[in-house]
């Protein structure tokens, strides 16, 4: 009888421990997700989304993963993902200023290069017109005029501390000018063949 009573007591103890452990694990990581959301919001407010895009994106992805895991009740994995998201967001914050300064230096170095390319395009257009090369003069001149205005905008953005916007616009201009240059060079090379 005593044996049976001990076994019953042991069974109840194991059952209550199991329920306690399972109910302790069965809580959604609400606090951890909130902390991750706050950390990501703070990182975004400090422009980590602009200047530390890779780390910031990983933080956002980890938060999304945490929410997805919570939805399917994988709370342990969700908690870890939320904690990872908060950590990544916090790591991004001190990286903003150095990356911003580096990007500003790049912009300052690219500006003269783009300005030189624009001057070269003007020269190529003048030569192409002189040689009567088959080019769309109005379109090219319109593009050059737009780039000159864009260059003023880039310099204003740089002075206003909007480094990312200046960088993105400058890189876009550089690519467009490169394509335009290739078109002008190809047109100039075709011209002598047309005379034969």
C-alpha positions as a Markdown table, in Angstrom:
| # | Residue | x | y | z |
|---|---|---|---|---|
| 1 | Unk | 0.0 | 0.0 | 0.0 |
| 2 | Unk | 2.8 | 2.3 | 0.9 |
| 3 | Unk | 4.6 | 1.4 | -2.3 |
| 4 | Unk | 1.5 | 2.2 | -4.3 |
| 5 | Unk | 1.0 | 5.5 | -2.5 |
| 6 | Unk | 4.7 | 6.4 | -3.2 |
| 7 | Unk | 4.3 | 5.5 | -6.9 |
| 8 | Unk | 1.1 | 7.6 | -7.1 |
| 9 | Unk | 2.9 | 10.5 | -5.4 |
| 10 | Unk | 5.9 | 10.2 | -7.8 |
| 11 | Unk | 3.5 | 10.1 | -10.8 |
| 12 | Unk | 1.8 | 13.3 | -9.6 |
| 13 | Unk | 5.2 | 15.0 | -9.1 |
| 14 | Unk | 6.5 | 14.0 | -12.5 |
| 15 | Unk | 3.2 | 15.1 | -14.1 |
| 16 | Unk | 3.1 | 18.5 | -12.3 |
| 17 | Unk | 6.8 | 19.1 | -13.2 |
| 18 | Unk | 6.1 | 18.3 | -16.9 |
| 19 | Unk | 3.1 | 20.6 | -16.9 |
| 20 | Unk | 5.2 | 23.4 | -15.3 |
| 21 | Unk | 8.0 | 22.9 | -17.8 |
| 22 | Unk | 5.7 | 22.8 | -20.7 |
| 23 | Unk | 3.7 | 25.8 | -19.6 |
| 24 | Unk | 6.9 | 27.7 | -19.0 |
| 25 | Unk | 8.0 | 27.1 | -22.6 |
| 26 | Unk | 4.6 | 27.7 | -24.0 |
| 27 | Unk | 4.7 | 31.5 | -23.5 |
| 28 | Unk | 5.0 | 33.6 | -26.6 |
| 29 | Unk | 8.1 | 35.8 | -26.5 |
| 30 | Unk | 6.1 | 39.0 | -26.4 |
| 31 | Unk | 8.6 | 41.0 | -24.4 |
| 32 | Unk | 11.5 | 39.9 | -26.6 |
| 33 | Unk | 9.6 | 40.8 | -29.8 |
| 34 | Unk | 8.7 | 44.2 | -28.3 |
| 35 | Unk | 12.4 | 44.8 | -27.4 |
| 36 | Unk | 13.5 | 43.9 | -30.9 |
| 37 | Unk | 10.9 | 46.2 | -32.4 |
| 38 | Unk | 12.1 | 49.1 | -30.2 |
| 39 | Unk | 15.8 | 48.4 | -31.0 |
| 40 | Unk | 15.0 | 48.3 | -34.7 |
| 41 | Unk | 13.0 | 51.6 | -34.5 |
| 42 | Unk | 15.9 | 53.2 | -32.6 |
| 43 | Unk | 18.4 | 52.0 | -35.2 |
| 44 | Unk | 16.2 | 53.3 | -38.0 |
| 45 | Unk | 15.8 | 56.6 | -36.3 |
| 46 | Unk | 19.6 | 56.9 | -36.2 |
| 47 | Unk | 19.7 | 56.0 | -40.0 |
| 48 | Unk | 21.1 | 52.5 | -39.7 |
| 49 | Unk | 18.7 | 51.6 | -42.5 |
| 50 | Unk | 20.6 | 54.0 | -44.8 |
| 51 | Unk | 24.2 | 53.5 | -43.7 |
| 52 | Unk | 24.4 | 50.0 | -42.3 |
| 53 | Unk | 21.9 | 48.4 | -44.6 |
| 54 | Unk | 23.2 | 44.8 | -44.4 |
| 55 | Unk | 23.1 | 44.6 | -40.6 |
| 56 | Unk | 19.8 | 46.5 | -40.4 |
| 57 | Unk | 18.2 | 44.2 | -43.0 |
| 58 | Unk | 19.3 | 41.1 | -41.0 |
| 59 | Unk | 17.8 | 42.6 | -37.9 |
| 60 | Unk | 14.5 | 43.2 | -39.7 |
| 61 | Unk | 14.6 | 39.6 | -41.2 |
| 62 | Unk | 15.3 | 38.2 | -37.7 |
| 63 | Unk | 12.3 | 40.1 | -36.3 |
| 64 | Unk | 10.0 | 38.8 | -39.1 |
| 65 | Unk | 11.3 | 35.3 | -38.5 |
| 66 | Unk | 10.5 | 35.7 | -34.7 |
| 67 | Unk | 7.0 | 36.8 | -35.5 |
| 68 | Unk | 6.5 | 33.9 | -38.0 |
| 69 | Unk | 7.8 | 31.4 | -35.5 |
| 70 | Unk | 5.5 | 32.9 | -32.8 |
| 71 | Unk | 2.6 | 32.4 | -35.2 |
| 72 | Unk | 3.3 | 28.7 | -35.5 |
| 73 | Unk | 4.0 | 28.4 | -31.7 |
| 74 | Unk | 7.7 | 27.7 | -31.9 |
| 75 | Unk | 8.3 | 30.0 | -28.9 |
| 76 | Unk | 11.8 | 29.0 | -28.1 |
| 77 | Unk | 13.1 | 29.6 | -31.6 |
| 78 | Unk | 11.0 | 32.8 | -31.8 |
| 79 | Unk | 12.6 | 34.1 | -28.6 |
| 80 | Unk | 16.0 | 33.5 | -29.9 |
| 81 | Unk | 15.2 | 35.2 | -33.3 |
| 82 | Unk | 13.8 | 38.2 | -31.4 |
| 83 | Unk | 16.9 | 38.4 | -29.3 |
| 84 | Unk | 19.1 | 38.2 | -32.4 |
| 85 | Unk | 17.1 | 41.0 | -34.0 |
| 86 | Unk | 17.5 | 43.3 | -31.0 |
| 87 | Unk | 21.3 | 42.5 | -30.9 |
| 88 | Unk | 21.8 | 43.2 | -34.6 |
| 89 | Unk | 19.9 | 46.4 | -34.4 |
| 90 | Unk | 22.0 | 47.5 | -31.4 |
| 91 | Unk | 25.2 | 46.6 | -33.3 |
| 92 | Unk | 24.2 | 48.7 | -36.3 |
| 93 | Unk | 23.9 | 51.9 | -34.3 |
| 94 | Unk | 27.6 | 52.6 | -33.6 |
| 95 | Unk | 28.4 | 51.7 | -37.2 |
| 96 | Unk | 26.2 | 54.5 | -38.7 |
| 97 | Unk | 28.6 | 57.5 | -38.2 |
| 98 | Unk | 31.7 | 55.7 | -39.5 |
| 99 | Unk | 29.8 | 54.4 | -42.6 |
| 100 | Unk | 28.2 | 57.8 | -43.2 |
| 101 | Unk | 31.7 | 59.5 | -43.1 |
| 102 | Unk | 33.1 | 56.9 | -45.4 |
| 103 | Unk | 30.2 | 57.4 | -47.9 |
| 104 | Unk | 30.6 | 61.2 | -47.7 |
| 105 | Unk | 34.3 | 60.7 | -48.6 |
| 106 | Unk | 33.3 | 58.5 | -51.6 |
| 107 | Unk | 30.8 | 61.1 | -52.8 |
| 108 | Unk | 33.4 | 63.8 | -52.6 |
| 109 | Unk | 35.8 | 61.7 | -54.6 |
| 110 | Unk | 33.1 | 60.7 | -57.2 |
| 111 | Unk | 31.9 | 64.3 | -57.8 |
| 112 | Unk | 35.0 | 65.4 | -59.8 |
| 113 | Unk | 34.9 | 62.1 | -61.7 |
| 114 | Unk | 31.3 | 62.6 | -62.7 |
| 115 | Unk | 31.9 | 66.3 | -63.6 |
| 116 | Unk | 34.8 | 65.2 | -65.8 |
| 117 | Unk | 32.6 | 62.6 | -67.5 |
| 118 | Unk | 30.0 | 65.3 | -68.1 |
| 119 | Unk | 32.6 | 67.6 | -69.7 |
| 120 | Unk | 33.8 | 64.7 | -71.8 |
| 121 | Unk | 30.2 | 64.1 | -73.0 |
| 122 | Unk | 29.8 | 67.7 | -74.0 |
| 123 | Unk | 33.0 | 67.4 | -76.0 |
| 124 | Unk | 31.9 | 64.1 | -77.6 |
| 125 | Unk | 28.5 | 65.7 | -78.5 |
| 126 | Unk | 30.2 | 68.7 | -80.1 |
| 127 | Unk | 32.5 | 66.4 | -82.1 |
| 128 | Unk | 29.6 | 64.1 | -83.2 |
| 129 | Unk | 27.6 | 67.2 | -84.4 |
| 130 | Unk | 30.6 | 68.5 | -86.3 |
| 131 | Unk | 31.1 | 65.1 | -87.9 |
| 132 | Unk | 27.4 | 64.7 | -88.6 |
| 133 | Unk | 27.3 | 61.4 | -86.7 |
| 134 | Unk | 23.9 | 59.8 | -86.3 |
| 135 | Unk | 23.0 | 60.9 | -82.8 |
| 136 | Unk | 19.8 | 62.2 | -81.1 |
| 137 | Unk | 21.2 | 65.7 | -80.3 |
| 138 | Unk | 18.2 | 67.0 | -78.4 |
| 139 | Unk | 17.9 | 63.9 | -76.2 |
| 140 | Unk | 21.6 | 64.0 | -75.3 |
| 141 | Unk | 21.6 | 67.7 | -74.6 |
| 142 | Unk | 18.5 | 67.3 | -72.5 |
| 143 | Unk | 20.2 | 64.6 | -70.5 |
| 144 | Unk | 23.3 | 66.7 | -70.0 |
| 145 | Unk | 21.2 | 69.6 | -68.8 |
| 146 | Unk | 19.3 | 67.3 | -66.4 |
| 147 | Unk | 22.7 | 66.0 | -65.0 |
| 148 | Unk | 23.9 | 69.5 | -64.4 |
| 149 | Unk | 20.8 | 70.2 | -62.3 |
| 150 | Unk | 21.2 | 66.8 | -60.6 |
| 151 | Unk | 24.8 | 67.7 | -59.8 |
| 152 | Unk | 23.7 | 70.9 | -58.0 |
| 153 | Unk | 21.1 | 68.7 | -56.1 |
| 154 | Unk | 23.9 | 66.3 | -55.1 |
| 155 | Unk | 26.0 | 69.1 | -53.7 |
| 156 | Unk | 23.0 | 70.5 | -51.8 |
| 157 | Unk | 22.2 | 67.0 | -50.4 |
| 158 | Unk | 25.9 | 66.6 | -49.4 |
| 159 | Unk | 25.9 | 69.9 | -47.6 |
| 160 | Unk | 22.6 | 69.1 | -45.9 |
| 161 | Unk | 23.9 | 65.9 | -44.5 |
| 162 | Unk | 21.7 | 63.7 | -46.7 |
| 163 | Unk | 24.7 | 61.6 | -47.7 |
| 164 | Unk | 22.9 | 58.5 | -48.8 |
| 165 | Unk | 20.6 | 60.4 | -51.1 |
| 166 | Unk | 23.6 | 62.2 | -52.6 |
| 167 | Unk | 25.5 | 58.9 | -53.0 |
| 168 | Unk | 22.6 | 57.1 | -54.7 |
| 169 | Unk | 21.8 | 60.0 | -57.1 |
| 170 | Unk | 25.5 | 60.3 | -58.0 |
| 171 | Unk | 25.9 | 56.6 | -58.7 |
| 172 | Unk | 22.8 | 56.6 | -60.9 |
| 173 | Unk | 24.1 | 59.6 | -62.8 |
| 174 | Unk | 27.5 | 57.9 | -63.2 |
| 175 | Unk | 25.9 | 54.8 | -64.8 |
| 176 | Unk | 23.7 | 56.9 | -67.1 |
| 177 | Unk | 26.6 | 58.9 | -68.3 |
| 178 | Unk | 28.6 | 55.8 | -68.9 |
| 179 | Unk | 25.9 | 54.4 | -71.1 |
| 180 | Unk | 25.5 | 57.7 | -72.9 |
| 181 | Unk | 29.3 | 57.9 | -73.5 |
| 182 | Unk | 29.2 | 54.4 | -75.0 |
| 183 | Unk | 26.4 | 55.4 | -77.4 |
| 184 | Unk | 28.3 | 58.6 | -78.5 |
| 185 | Unk | 31.6 | 56.7 | -79.0 |
| 186 | Unk | 29.8 | 54.0 | -81.0 |
| 187 | Unk | 28.0 | 56.6 | -83.1 |
| 188 | Unk | 31.3 | 58.4 | -83.8 |
| 189 | Unk | 32.9 | 55.1 | -84.9 |
| 190 | Unk | 30.0 | 54.4 | -87.3 |
| 191 | Unk | 30.3 | 57.7 | -89.1 |
| 192 | Unk | 33.4 | 57.0 | -91.1 |
| 193 | Unk | 32.1 | 53.6 | -92.3 |
| 194 | Unk | 28.9 | 55.3 | -93.6 |
| 195 | Unk | 31.0 | 57.6 | -95.9 |
| 196 | Unk | 32.7 | 54.6 | -97.7 |
